[in-house]
Amino acid sequence: MLKIIYHGHSFAELHINEHIILIDPFIIGNTLCDIKLADAKCNYIILTHGHADHFGSTPEIAKSNNATVIATAELANYLESKGVKTHAMNLGGAYQFPFGKVKLTIAHHSSSTPDGTYAGDPAGILIHTPEKTIFHAGDTALFYDMKLIGETNKIDYAFLPIGDNFTMGVDDAVKAAEFLNADSVIPIHYNTFEVIKADVHDFKRKIESIGRKCYLMKARRSLVCRLFIEFIEFIEFIEFVEFVEFL
């Protein structure tokens, strides 16, 4: 079973069978986040880069859950020096974890920790689960190699930033979805702060105009994919109650 929960900004929670994975767990200071620090439960954390709005409360969450943090080498080494259990990776590398295979892709951005320490290169994340493939772009500009990522991976769900200013805006994110050839797109990194305000409904219209699905997820509402039809879990998105997918 794959379950995707969105907690605002770029913070996603994945349930892959018995494993819980948090991506960029930005809680304190995230105006859209629906959970408290004490509510964050996980087995793994994956970080796209070290900026405060993605690094978030990673050390506290990792230590309280005895969770492993997956990150680029410099960021993993930084966390390890703080007493956090880590698994270091680098761009282009893949590793098979108990929940699925993780591969880090390039992202055009910058990266440093909240205290200003150099944190290596930023990354995008490909997660190949037994059921689906998920791509989390992290913070990035549009780049043509997204087309190569799409040609070499069948991406079911792509998390793409749309807030502009620090990352892609709406139009560049639509082109990214086209390059990635993603079946479904979930917009992230928008409306948390005034400087990244975006018209998410305009984005949805444009994504659907190129033949892709777009899910505007409210915080703590989930998208569920199940292997067998045993029961239906309540699912709701901003505009409609519509989507359950069975393999």
N, C-alpha and C positions, 0 to 999 in steps of 0.2 A: 504493500500500500504506500502510495505517495500522497502526502498532504502538504500543501503550501499555505503558510500563514504570513500575512504582511503586517508589520508593526510601524509603518510610517518611515519616511525618508528612504534610506536604502536598506533597512533592517528587515530581513526575511528569515523565517523559521521553517525548516523543512523537517517533516517526519517521514523517514524512509524505513519502513518496517518498524523495528524496535529502536531505531536510532533517531536522535534529535540533533539537528545541525542548525546553528545560528550563523547567519552571514551579516557582518558589519553591525554588531549589536549596540547601536546608538540609542541609549535610553534617557539618561540625564541630559536635559537640554533639547531633546527631541520633542517639539511641540505637538507632534502627531502621534507619539508613541502611546500605546494603550496599556502597557504593563509597567510594573515597578521592578526595580533591580532584584528584589527578593523573589519575584515571580519567574525569573529567567532560568529555565532548566534546559540542560543540554548534555550531550556526550562529546560534541565537537563544535568548535568555532572556526569559521573561515573568514579571513580578512582580505579585502581587496587592496588596502593600503593603510597608512598610518595616521591620516588626518583625524582630528578629534571626532568629527561627525560620522566616522566609520569605525575607528578604533574603540570609541565609546568607553564602556565599562568592562572591556575584555578581561583585564587581570582579575577583577573581583568575581566576575561570572565564572571564569575558568577555574579559579581556586575553590570557589564554593561548590562547584559541580565535579571537581577532579576531571575536568574536560581537557582535551588536547586542542591546541590552537594550531591551525594550518595557515601558514603565511610564507611570504618570500623570505629568503635566508636572513637578510638584515633585520627584518621586523621580528622574525622568530627568535633570532639571537638576542635581540633587545628584550623580548618578553621572557625568555629563559633566564636572563640576568635578574629578572624581577621575581623569580621563583615559579614561573608558569611552565607547565608541560607543553612542549611544542613539537611540531613536525615541520621542518624547513623544506621549502621547495623553491623552484625558480621558473622563470618564464619558459614555456615550451615543454616543461617536465610534467609527467603524469605519475600517479601512484594509486594503487588499488587499496582502498580502505574497506573496512567491514560493510559500510553502507553503499559503496560504489566507487567508481574511478574518478579522481579529481585531476584536472589538467589546468594549469595556469596559462593564460594567453596574455598578449601585450595589451596595454591600455595607455593612451596618450594623456598623461596627467602629471602630477608630481606626488611626492610622498615624504612625509616626516612625521615623527610622533608628536603628541601634544606638548612635550617639553622641548621640541626643536631638534631632536636627534634624527640624523639621516636614516631613512627607513627603506632604502633601496628603490627598486622600480615599482610603480603601481601595477596592478594585474586585473584581468578579467578572470572569471571562474567558469569552467565547464564541469558539470557534474553528470556523469553517466550512471543512472540508477538501473536496477533490473527492469523498470517499467518505462522510464522517460529520460530525456536528456534536457538539462536545464543550463542556461547560460546567464550568468550575472555579470554585467559589463563593468560594474564598479563605477568609478568616476572616469569619464573618458571623452575625448573629442571623437568625431567621426574619422575613421581611417579605412583605406581601401582593403586592407587585409581582413576586414570583417567578411568580405566576400569569400576569401579562402577558408575562414572558419566555418562559414555556412556550407561551402562545398564539401568539406571533409567531415562534417558532423550533421546529423539529422536533429535539429534543435526543436524541441517541442514547446518550451517556454523560455522566453528571453526577457530578463529584467533590464530595462534601458532607462538611463537618466534623461530627463526632458527639461530640466529647470533652467538651462542656459547659464550664462555668466561664468560658471566654473566648469561646465560640462556641455554636452550637446544640448541644443534647444529642440523644439518640437520637430522642425523640418529635417534637421540632421538625424534625429532619432528615427524618423520615418524611413529615411534612406538607409540607416543602419539595419532596420528590420528587413528591408528589401535585400540588402547584402547578405545578411545572416540567413535569409530564407526561413525564418522562424515561423512555426505554425501559429503560435499565440504570443502576444506581447503584453507585459505588465509594466506600466510606467513607474519610475521611481525618481527620487532626488528632485522633488518639486514641492512648492508651497509650504515647506518647513520654515523658511525665512522669506522676508519680503523680497530679497534680491533674486530668489529663484522661483518667483511666482510664474505659473504657466497655466494655459488653458487646456486642461486634460481632456475635455470633451472634444476640442478641436483635434487634438492628437488622436483620439479614438476614431473620429470620422476619417481622418487621413489614413490611419492604419487599415481600417476596413475597406477604404477605397482601393487599396493595393491587394485586396484578397486575403488579408490576415485577420485573425481574431484579436481583440483587445479587451483585457479585463481590468476594470478600474476597481481595485480592491480596497475596501474599507479596512482599517486596522482591526486585527483579530478575527476577520472573516476569512474563511478558508476555501481553497480549491482542492478537491479530493479526486484522486484517480484510484480505482480499485480493480483488482484482477478478476474478482468474481462478484456477481450481484448477490450480496448477502443482506446488506441493509443500506439505506440511503441516509447519509449524514446531512444535516442542515447546512446549506451553503447560500450565501447571499453576497452580492456585489452591490456597488453604489446604485446602479440603475435597475437591476433586475435579479430575479432568482431563476437561474437558468441551467447551470452547467454541472453535470456529473459525467465523467468520462470513464468508460470501462474498456479494458483491453480485450 
